[in-house]
């Protein structure tokens, strides 16, 4: 079976990560999902991963995990898959109205997918949906077509009607970052930027130096690995016009210029292992060595 780690960001509660990965490994992800909490960018990144799970062209009942590299997966990562509909307001509206839901969701609901076997409808700002709009979706959420997944992204579950919540499976992504968390996040981003640039510039010494701030800090290693993964994902869709999620456009572009998709995916796999080892409380010194050596191997392979 292919290896694919869903919701690997260390800010996400372990229970949520386990639940999502277990359901995906069985090919039994729920059809109607609510992603709550965390930062907006995190919710959007997790929504993309769920899209990969149901749209991958290489997935089979025996091996349901996404490959991440087929034409469908690459279109999902680029934000350009025709079977993914991001429900958005039209005209002068600032929020999604009932007419938007009818035109973008309900009217095409029973039409066959364009390329994949399934379709996904994403409500990126579900917090702003009016009770009228939510009520218009109740019957559909109660009995959705077999080839459809709904994703509701919101900061707080309380913004949705109880009748809607009861029809959704919630995956909590954690609380919004505090001021201290934002400062910590800035330090993590700085290290991840440095690692991406060192990889792009074939600078093995720079790679080693960039890992220094993470010494004796297992949590920072996990967070940095997750942030570097976000930069790699942006590199994979570089030039496609898709929205960037990492906020590190320059570093993502440098990686895209110097690495092909297979090498970028190896970087992601290496970081997934670091995150898993950190969660298992691996020895901090060994984990730091593993962090730098795994990236150094990928850098040498490129030479």
Secondary structure, DSSP 4 states (H G I P E B T S, - for coil): -----SS--TTS-HHHHHHHHHHHHTT---SEEEEESS-HHHHHHHHHHHHHHHH-SS--SSS-S--S-SHHHHHHHTT--TTEEE----TT-SS--HHHHIIIIITTTTSPPSSSS-EEEEETTGGG--HHHHHHTHHHHHS--TTEEEEEEES-GGGS-HHHHTTSEEEE--PPP-HHHHHHHHHHHHHHHHHHHHHHTT-HHHHHHHTGGGTT-HHHHHHHHHHHHHHHHHHHTTTTTPPPSSS-HHHHHHHHHH--HHHHHHHHHHHHHHHHHHHTT--HHHHHHHHHHHHHHHHHHH-
